[in-house]
Amino acid sequence: MAENRAPAEAHRTAIHEAGHAALLVALGIGCSLVSIVPYLSKGWDGFCVPAGPTAAELNVMVARDAYYLQRAMVSYAGAEAVRQLIPTDPNPDAGASTDERHAAEFIIDGIDPDTESPELFFALAKRRCALLVAHYQPEILALARALEENRMLSGKYTRRVFMKSLAKRSGTLMTF
């Protein structure tokens, strides 16, 4: 249970999930729910639920490849946030294998194979993710603090915390 976790582990999970949530908000996909309450049946320490378009809506989207690229970037954001914000973490890639599998699903299943090779999309998603996580570090930290206090945040509250942090620093939205 979350109550029995070491504070360092709970903080790491909060940073990881906040990384996903921050990019969901920044990229305009939206976040329905973010939590550091373990989802035991799935073996997750926490989770983040996007609010983006449905599969039916994707079929009519012109920029389908761009959407799947953004979703891959969001998938990489959890482990990238831990690597950047907790550089002394003994296991910064914990949870990264699940995130990388999700990114691969978005890229392999979502892109038009005639546009670019999947390897280029992987590299592009990772590079853009790293830049966005670096840019949104204050927002990720604000979301992580809110997660540690509340354990679960609604999408509306996630956006409010993100935008309040961004406004404090006169930040700008970077979306790629």
C-alpha positions as CSV (number, residue, x, y, z in Angstrom):
1,M,0.0,0.0,0.0
2,A,1.1,3.6,-0.6
3,E,1.1,4.3,3.2
4,N,3.7,1.6,3.7
5,R,6.1,2.9,1.0
6,A,9.3,4.7,2.0
7,P,9.1,8.5,1.5
8,A,11.8,8.3,-1.1
9,E,9.9,5.7,-3.1
10,A,6.6,7.7,-2.9
11,H,8.5,10.9,-4.0
12,R,10.0,9.0,-6.9
13,T,6.6,7.7,-8.0
14,A,5.1,11.2,-7.6
15,I,7.8,12.6,-9.9
16,H,7.3,9.8,-12.4
17,E,3.5,10.2,-12.6
18,A,3.8,14.1,-12.6
19,G,6.1,13.8,-15.6
20,H,3.4,12.1,-17.5
21,A,0.7,14.4,-16.3
22,A,2.6,17.6,-17.1
23,L,3.2,16.6,-20.7
24,L,-0.4,15.6,-21.1
25,V,-1.5,19.1,-20.1
26,A,1.3,20.9,-22.0
27,L,0.6,19.0,-25.2
28,G,-3.1,19.6,-25.0
29,I,-4.1,16.0,-24.7
30,G,-5.4,16.5,-21.2
31,C,-5.2,14.4,-18.1
32,S,-8.3,12.7,-16.5
33,L,-6.6,11.4,-13.4
34,V,-3.2,11.0,-11.9
35,S,-2.4,8.9,-8.8
36,I,0.3,7.5,-6.7
37,V,-2.0,5.0,-5.1
38,P,-0.7,1.6,-6.2
39,Y,-2.8,-0.3,-8.8
40,L,-2.0,-3.7,-7.3
41,S,-3.8,-5.9,-9.9
42,K,-1.6,-4.3,-12.7
43,G,1.5,-4.1,-10.6
44,W,1.8,-0.3,-11.0
45,D,3.1,2.0,-8.3
46,G,0.9,4.8,-9.7
47,F,-0.8,5.7,-12.9
48,C,-1.8,8.6,-15.1
49,V,-4.9,8.5,-17.3
50,P,-5.0,10.7,-20.5
51,A,-8.1,12.5,-21.5
52,G,-7.3,12.7,-25.2
53,P,-9.4,11.8,-28.2
54,T,-11.0,8.4,-28.7
55,A,-10.0,6.0,-31.4
56,A,-13.0,7.0,-33.5
57,E,-11.9,10.7,-33.3
58,L,-8.4,9.7,-34.3
59,N,-9.7,8.3,-37.6
60,V,-10.8,11.7,-38.7
61,M,-7.7,13.6,-37.4
62,V,-5.5,15.0,-40.0
63,A,-2.4,15.0,-37.9
64,R,-2.6,11.4,-36.7
65,D,1.1,10.8,-36.7
66,A,1.7,14.0,-34.6
67,Y,-0.8,12.8,-32.1
68,Y,0.9,9.4,-31.7
69,L,4.3,11.0,-31.5
70,Q,2.9,13.2,-28.7
71,R,1.5,10.2,-26.9
72,A,4.9,8.4,-27.2
73,M,6.6,11.6,-25.7
74,V,4.1,11.4,-22.8
75,S,5.0,7.7,-22.3
76,Y,8.7,8.5,-22.0
77,A,8.1,11.5,-19.6
78,G,7.8,9.5,-16.3
79,A,11.3,7.9,-16.4
80,E,12.8,11.1,-18.0
81,A,11.4,13.2,-15.1
82,V,13.0,10.9,-12.6
83,R,16.3,11.0,-14.4
84,Q,16.3,14.8,-14.6
85,L,14.8,15.7,-11.2
86,I,16.3,12.9,-9.0
87,P,19.7,12.4,-10.6
88,T,20.9,10.5,-7.5
89,D,18.0,8.0,-7.7
90,P,19.5,4.5,-7.5
91,N,17.0,3.1,-10.0
92,P,16.0,6.0,-12.3
93,D,14.6,3.6,-14.9
94,A,12.1,1.9,-12.6
95,G,8.9,1.9,-14.5
96,A,10.7,2.8,-17.7
97,S,10.1,-0.6,-19.4
98,T,6.3,-0.2,-19.1
99,D,6.6,3.4,-20.4
100,E,8.8,2.3,-23.3
101,R,6.3,-0.5,-24.2
102,H,3.5,2.0,-24.3
103,A,5.6,4.4,-26.4
104,A,6.3,1.6,-28.8
105,E,2.6,0.7,-29.1
106,F,1.8,4.3,-30.0
107,I,4.5,4.5,-32.6
108,I,4.2,1.1,-34.1
109,D,0.4,0.9,-34.1
110,G,-0.3,4.6,-34.7
111,I,2.0,6.0,-37.4
112,D,1.7,5.6,-41.1
113,P,4.6,3.4,-42.1
114,D,5.1,5.5,-45.3
115,T,6.0,8.7,-43.3
116,E,9.1,7.8,-41.4
117,S,10.8,4.7,-40.0
118,P,9.7,3.8,-36.4
119,E,13.3,4.3,-35.3
120,L,13.2,7.9,-36.2
121,F,10.0,8.4,-34.4
122,F,11.4,6.7,-31.3
123,A,14.5,9.0,-31.4
124,L,12.4,12.1,-32.0
125,A,9.9,11.3,-29.2
126,K,12.7,10.7,-26.7
127,R,14.6,13.9,-27.7
128,R,11.4,16.1,-27.6
129,C,10.4,14.5,-24.3
130,A,13.7,15.3,-22.7
131,L,13.5,18.9,-23.8
132,L,9.9,19.3,-22.6
133,V,10.7,17.7,-19.2
134,A,13.6,20.1,-18.8
135,H,11.3,23.0,-19.6
136,Y,8.5,21.9,-17.4
137,Q,10.6,20.9,-14.3
138,P,8.8,23.5,-12.0
139,E,5.4,22.2,-13.1
140,I,6.4,18.6,-12.6
141,L,7.7,19.4,-9.1
142,A,4.4,21.3,-8.3
143,L,2.4,18.3,-9.5
144,A,4.6,15.9,-7.6
145,R,4.1,17.9,-4.4
146,A,0.3,17.9,-4.9
147,L,0.4,14.2,-5.5
148,E,2.3,13.6,-2.3
149,E,-0.2,15.6,-0.4
150,N,-3.3,14.2,-2.0
151,R,-2.2,10.9,-3.5
152,M,-4.7,11.4,-6.4
153,L,-5.6,14.4,-8.6
154,S,-8.4,15.0,-10.9
155,G,-7.7,16.2,-14.4
156,K,-9.1,19.6,-13.6
157,Y,-7.0,20.0,-10.5
158,T,-3.9,18.7,-12.4
159,R,-4.4,21.4,-15.0
160,R,-4.9,24.1,-12.3
161,V,-1.7,23.1,-10.5
162,F,0.2,23.1,-13.8
163,M,-1.1,26.4,-15.0
164,K,-0.5,28.1,-11.6
165,S,3.1,27.0,-11.6
166,L,3.6,28.1,-15.2
167,A,2.1,31.5,-14.4
168,K,4.4,32.0,-11.4
169,R,7.5,31.8,-13.6
170,S,6.1,33.6,-16.6
171,G,6.7,30.4,-18.5
172,T,5.5,29.7,-21.9
173,L,3.8,26.6,-23.2
174,M,6.1,24.5,-25.4
175,T,4.3,21.8,-27.3
176,F,6.4,20.6,-30.3
